[in-house]
């Protein structure tokens, strides 16, 4: 396999057998209503590539090592980012979901899986929304919505060393328990909020760490999806189930 690092949108295909039906679902039949980012990292080995959603966001990879399941991030300075992605500046309703395998030992504090951040904003680098780990504990998910709240899953929600499907979802107009964290198809935390997420018109979508704070994440990052609405728990489970065949889960 060639490392065509200068190519854009290098599709590596599906190295593993793709069954007609798995877990009762058609493979890759994900929820598409409200989808604004779909980034399956196993499909790209180059340093620049585009997402496979209708917006085709251009991403640049620094340092991360490609594998047939996704990108290995070293927790030191590896990152994957897309600049000036206005459609991802979401303030009212959002879902962020990721498939990843955390390393059992992480050198960073508050390592970020994914965040939408303005590095040049007033007062320095600051995010709009971020999904990552709480403190130095890989088992505890932190769903951080600036202007709204910081919600934690609690200890033991994530299992390091294996694949985990993690999602944060919020809709300011949805009433009770409208902010939630879902891990491997189970709602592990929820709360009620009414505020809007802080807007970052010049935001950058970054996977793997907050460069301003050194909050890098270590592990295998497989895919990321973002929606401009709050998916139901059933929809999040559906996305998990139609995708996990790809990783032998």
C-alpha positions in Angstrom: 0.0 0.0 0.0 1.4 3.4 -1.0 1.6 6.3 1.5 0.3 8.9 -0.9 0.6 11.7 1.8 0.1 14.5 -0.7 -3.2 13.1 -2.0 -6.6 14.4 -0.9 -9.4 11.9 0.0 -7.4 8.7 -0.3 -10.0 5.9 0.1 -8.5 2.7 1.4 -11.7 0.8 0.9 -13.0 -1.8 3.3 -10.1 -4.2 4.2 -12.4 -6.5 6.0 -15.4 -8.5 4.7 -18.6 -6.5 4.5 -21.6 -8.7 5.4 -25.0 -8.0 3.8 -26.6 -7.8 7.3 -24.9 -7.7 10.7 -26.6 -7.4 14.1 -29.9 -7.2 12.2 -28.9 -4.0 10.3 -27.6 -3.1 6.9 -23.9 -2.1 7.3 -23.3 1.7 7.3 -27.1 2.5 7.2 -26.4 5.3 9.7 -28.9 8.1 10.7 -28.5 10.9 8.1 -31.1 13.5 9.3 -29.0 16.4 10.6 -25.6 14.8 9.8 -23.0 17.5 9.2 -19.8 15.5 9.7 -19.0 11.8 9.0 -15.4 10.9 9.3 -14.4 7.2 9.2 -10.7 7.4 9.6 -9.9 3.9 8.5 -10.6 5.0 4.9 -7.7 7.4 4.7 -3.9 6.9 4.9 -2.8 10.3 3.5 -2.2 13.5 5.4 -5.1 15.4 3.8 -8.6 14.0 3.2 -12.3 15.0 3.0 -15.1 13.8 5.2 -17.8 11.6 3.5 -20.8 13.7 4.4 -22.4 16.2 1.9 -20.1 19.0 3.2 -16.8 17.2 2.4 -14.8 19.0 5.1 -11.1 19.1 4.3 -9.0 17.6 7.1 -5.2 17.7 7.8 -3.5 15.1 9.9 -0.3 15.7 11.9 1.6 12.8 13.4 -1.2 10.3 13.7 -0.4 6.8 12.4 -3.0 5.2 10.1 -4.1 1.6 10.7 -6.9 -0.4 9.0 -9.2 0.5 11.9 -8.4 4.2 12.3 -5.6 6.5 13.5 -3.3 6.0 16.4 -2.8 9.2 18.4 0.2 9.4 20.7 -1.2 11.7 23.4 1.7 14.1 22.9 1.2 16.2 19.8 -0.8 14.2 17.2 -4.0 15.9 15.9 -6.4 15.8 13.0 -8.2 19.1 12.2 -10.4 21.0 9.8 -10.3 24.8 9.5 -13.1 27.3 9.1 -16.0 24.9 9.3 -18.9 27.2 9.8 -21.5 24.5 9.6 -20.1 22.9 12.7 -20.5 26.1 14.8 -23.6 24.7 16.5 -25.3 26.5 19.3 -28.8 25.0 19.9 -28.9 21.3 19.4 -26.1 18.8 18.7 -24.9 15.3 18.9 -21.2 14.3 18.8 -20.4 10.6 18.6 -17.1 8.8 18.3 -15.8 5.2 18.1 -12.4 4.9 19.8 -10.2 2.6 21.9 -8.4 4.5 24.7 -4.9 3.6 25.7 -4.8 2.3 29.3 -2.1 4.9 30.1 -2.6 8.5 29.0 0.1 11.2 29.6 -2.3 14.1 29.3 -4.8 15.7 31.7 -8.4 16.2 30.3 -7.4 14.6 27.0 -9.9 15.6 24.2 -11.4 13.1 21.8 -12.8 16.0 19.7 -13.5 19.7 20.2 -14.6 22.7 18.2 -12.3 25.5 19.3 -11.2 29.1 18.4 -7.5 29.2 18.9 -7.4 33.0 18.2 -10.4 34.0 20.2 -10.6 36.7 22.9 -8.7 35.6 25.9 -6.9 32.9 24.1 -7.8 29.4 22.9 -11.3 28.3 24.0 -13.8 25.7 22.8 -17.4 25.8 22.0 -18.1 22.1 22.6 -15.7 19.2 23.5 -16.0 15.5 24.2 -13.1 13.9 26.1 -11.9 12.4 29.3 -12.3 13.9 32.8 -9.0 14.6 34.5 -6.6 11.7 34.0 -9.3 9.0 34.2 -9.9 7.3 30.8 -13.1 5.7 32.2 -14.9 9.0 32.9 -16.3 11.0 29.9 -16.4 14.8 30.0 -19.1 16.4 27.8 -18.2 20.1 27.9 -20.6 22.7 26.4 -19.3 26.3 26.9 -22.2 28.5 28.0 -24.2 25.4 29.1 -22.4 23.1 31.5 -19.9 20.3 32.0 -21.4 16.9 32.3 -19.5 13.9 33.5 -20.3 10.2 33.0 -18.9 9.1 36.3 -16.1 6.5 36.8 -16.2 3.2 34.9 -18.3 4.3 31.9 -15.5 3.7 29.4 -13.3 0.6 29.2 -9.7 1.3 28.1 -8.1 -1.2 25.8 -11.3 -2.1 23.9 -13.5 -0.3 21.4 -16.1 2.1 22.9 -18.9 4.1 21.3 -19.4 7.4 23.0 -21.9 10.2 22.4 -22.9 13.5 23.8 -26.3 15.0 22.9 -28.0 18.3 23.7 -31.1 20.2 22.7 -31.8 23.4 24.6 -35.5 23.2 23.7 -36.2 19.6 24.4 -37.2 19.9 28.1 -36.2 17.6 31.0 -33.0 15.6 30.7 -32.1 17.3 27.4 -28.3 17.0 27.9 -26.9 13.5 28.0 -23.9 11.1 27.6 -24.4 7.7 26.1 -21.7 5.1 26.2 -22.0 1.8 24.3 -25.7 2.3 23.9 -26.4 3.1 27.6 -27.3 6.5 28.9 -24.8 7.1 31.7 -25.6 10.7 32.6 -28.2 13.4 32.0 -29.3 16.8 33.2 -31.7 19.6 32.2 -30.3 22.8 30.7 -31.8 25.7 28.7 -28.8 27.8 27.6 -27.2 28.1 24.2 -23.8 26.7 23.4 -21.3 29.6 23.0 -20.7 30.4 19.3 -17.3 30.2 17.7 -17.6 31.6 14.2 -13.9 31.0 13.5 -13.8 27.6 15.1 -11.6 24.7 14.2 -12.8 21.1 14.5 -9.9 19.2 16.1 -9.6 15.5 16.9 -6.9 14.3 19.4 -6.3 17.3 21.6 -6.5 20.9 22.6 -3.2 22.4 21.4 -3.4 25.5 23.6 -3.8 23.5 26.8 -1.8 20.4 25.9 -4.8 18.2 26.5 -3.9 15.5 24.0 -5.6 12.1 23.9 -3.9 8.8 23.4 -5.4 5.8 21.7 -7.0 4.5 18.5 -9.5 6.9 17.1 -11.8 5.2 14.5 -14.5 7.7 13.5 -16.4 10.8 14.4 -19.9 12.0 13.5 -21.6 15.3 14.3 -25.3 16.2 13.9 -27.0 19.5 14.2 -29.8 18.0 16.3 -29.9 15.8 19.4 -30.2 12.1 18.4 -32.5 9.9 20.5 -30.9 7.1 22.5 -32.4 4.7 19.9 -30.7 6.5 17.1 -27.4 6.5 18.9 -27.7 2.8 19.4 -28.6 2.3 15.8 -25.5 4.1 14.7 -23.4 2.0 17.0 -24.9 -1.2 15.8 -24.7 -0.6 12.1 -21.0 0.4 12.4 -19.5 -2.0 14.8 -19.1 -4.9 12.4 -16.3 -2.8 10.8 -14.2 -3.3 13.9 -15.1 -6.9 14.6 -17.3 -6.0 17.6 
